[in-house]
Amino acid sequence: MFADESTIMELLIYSGQARSDAMEAISAARNQSWDEADQLMASSELACREAHKIQTTLIGQDEGCGKVTVNLILVHAQDHLMTAMLCQDLAKEIIALRKEMLAPK
């Protein structure tokens, strides 16, 4: 079974949005725009949840038996999701560190 091309594209789009929003949140934190950083991280997390739903559906279709044919675009989409998730984790830490560094002592 081939994964539907539109499904894979959705996975790419949501993953890309999640990564992009996390990176923008870091920039907002650099400018001490904390509300904007929080909003961007919330948007990033929402996009990542949507991507994860797609990933979960694909895993369910595969049933651990190799039913879903893995092609380069699917691997690429999975790579985008994992990168977005890592970017989110790092963005959270960077934002927290900036807040700590700038907090009154």
HUDA-V458083 format. One record per residue. N is the residue number from 0. RES is the residue in three letters. PSI is psi as a letter, one per 40 degrees, with the letter a starting at -180 (none if undefined). Layout:
n = {N;N}
res = {RES;RES}
psi = {PSI;PSI}
This chain:
n = {0;1;2;3;4;5;6;7;8;9;10;11;12;13;14;15;16;17;18;19;20;21;22;23;24;25;26;27;28;29;30;31;32;33;34;35;36;37;38;39;40;41;42;43;44;45;46;47;48;49;50;51;52;53;54;55;56;57;58;59;60;61;62;63;64;65;66;67;68;69;70;71;72;73;74;75;76;77;78;79;80;81;82;83;84;85;86;87;88;89;90;91;92;93;94;95;96;97;98;99;100;101;102;103;104}
res = {MET;PHE;ALA;ASP;GLU;SER;THR;ILE;MET;GLU;LEU;LEU;ILE;TYR;SER;GLY;GLN;ALA;ARG;SER;ASP;ALA;MET;GLU;ALA;ILE;SER;ALA;ALA;ARG;ASN;GLN;SER;TRP;ASP;GLU;ALA;ASP;GLN;LEU;MET;ALA;SER;SER;GLU;LEU;ALA;CYS;ARG;GLU;ALA;HIS;LYS;ILE;GLN;THR;THR;LEU;ILE;GLY;GLN;ASP;GLU;GLY;CYS;GLY;LYS;VAL;THR;VAL;ASN;LEU;ILE;LEU;VAL;HIS;ALA;GLN;ASP;HIS;LEU;MET;THR;ALA;MET;LEU;CYS;GLN;ASP;LEU;ALA;LYS;GLU;ILE;ILE;ALA;LEU;ARG;LYS;GLU;MET;LEU;ALA;PRO;LYS}
psi = {h;h;h;h;d;d;d;d;d;d;d;d;d;d;d;d;d;d;d;d;d;d;d;d;d;d;d;d;d;d;e;f;g;d;d;d;d;d;d;d;d;d;d;d;d;d;d;d;d;d;d;d;d;d;d;d;d;d;d;d;d;d;f;e;e;f;d;h;h;h;i;d;d;d;d;d;d;d;d;d;d;d;d;d;d;d;d;d;d;d;d;d;d;d;d;d;d;d;d;d;d;e;i;i;none}
